[in-house]
Amino acid sequence: MAGHWAPPDFSLRCIHVWRRNLLVWKKLAIASMIGNLADPMLYMLGFGYGLGSMMPEAFGTSYLAFLAAGTVCSSTMMSASFEAMYSGFSRMHMQKTWEAIMNAPLSLDDVVLGETLWAASKSLLSGLAVLMVAAILGLCASSLTLWVIPVIFLTGLAFGGLGLIMTALSPSYDFFVYYMTLVITPMMLMSGVFFPAEQLPMALQIATALLPLSHSIELVRPLMNGTLPAQWSLHLFTLALYAIIGFYVALALTRRRLLK
Amino acid sequence: MSHLRVRALRKSYGTNVVVDGIDLDLVRGECFGLLGPNGAGKTTTLRLCLGLTEADSGEIHVLNVPVPQEARRARARIGVVPQMDNLDPDFTVRENLQVYGRYFDLSKQEVDARIPALLDFAGLGSRGDDNIRALSGGMKRRLTLARALINDPDLIFLDEPTTGLDPQARHLIWQRLRQLVAQGKTIFLTTHFMDEAERLCNRLAVMDQGRMIAGGTPRELVDRHIQPQVVEVFGDSAESWAQQVGSGLAERCETAGETVFCYVPDATALIDDLGKRPDLRYVHRPANLEDVFLRLTGRDLRD
């Protein structure tokens, strides 16, 4: 069918998909929030206090503050990716939840949009959880920090869309391991979560500048530090581009998979 | 009033033609059964009618709404029972109905007002707060049927509604479907169970290799396509008996494994002969839909 790449055709009913996922999440909220916090906290506090004590003023701020900003972004990335891939695959393939929804007056476009918004919303919770811990530790310098919240959501949209592309292509859960090991982990190591990307060789710096996570960090770190990010419009634009293109490709590939 | 109108519908995957130019007409209040072996194109036909896949050519109107152009509007007045249960395992029985009702933009009040009657209908009156995992296969199927009724649909599609159920559970589903027809709902079901088709449907069509090869009421199909009497003969020497005697006395003889099926207008002569053959066992019965089905689609396996 040539129509896989047709423009999206949404209805407001996509919100019902989001609400369905919210209801499931509510049942497991406490376990989910602990999971959202435990992993990033271990990284942040372990590296922050451990490594940070060895390089107190390496990056203009404390290493803990440097790492906190990176962790807000990486935790958002992880949360959106996991939701779109593992949970999305369960709903699409294992439980056939999407099929049930499409027997009602919703289109697949509504489902994919609802799922993307949901992945971004869930990652917003993860990012916010880390942000709140950072605030409690006194690592959020000014009211500019509030602008981090929409950046987290946009980051979640970008990684939600990319995750749904993987879901649309995946034959099984095992497939996601490739994406995690070959894309997400290298991105986390190179995009400036743990150390400034400027420490990398030039070729790698150029490569990371193309990745969505580095743009998210370039926005979040100055905002938490109390300064307006340099070239903020470029970073916002790049994240938005990832979100839009990621969503569109995910939609087309999901149509190809399910509407045959 | 036409509830489903399909004209010259075609769908192929690559060179494999799955639906090969079919026409369908369903009027309000009828129960229509689409029969066919596995891979005949039944499920694809259903998906086309729901607007879940696009036809190569042809026209579909569901409740006078063109599909797939306005599939969402059509589906707002349709109920669907899929082949595999796809209830939400994270929800209770009641939550499954509530969440599904939202997909139709029904308000919480409307849905909650409908739920008690639907639970009663499904025989799940006291199970509203149970987890889905605690339900038996038959209960899940009934809940899926109740879920398909949440929007009070005019037309209900069921894809093999009783596959995998035990006889008690099947009879209960059939009883419920008859109630729905009595209420004036239109039902379109696919099945490969002939007893199901015979009991439920006032009109049938047999589909094979993407084409409609026969249609009519269950009685018409039997009258039109097969002799009224069947004698099934079993035993080691059944086949040689068929060659020497059976084929001469019956209008048609078919051998499947160690059984010979003889189709005749009057079985007296056959029975007389078999009475003298203590080495052969036989069953004499009226022809049924299954005989028609095997006659039309052959006895070869369709995996």
Interface residues (C-beta under 8 A of the other chain):
Chain A: M1 G3 S11 R13 H16 R19 R20 L23 V24 K27 Q95 K96 T97 E99 A100 I101 M102 N103 A104 P105 L106 S107 L259 K260
Chain B: Y13 L50 L52 T53 E54 A71 R72 R73 R75 A76 I78 V80 P82 M84 N86 L87 D88 P89 D90 F91 E95 V99 Y100 R102 Y103 F104 D105 A148 N151
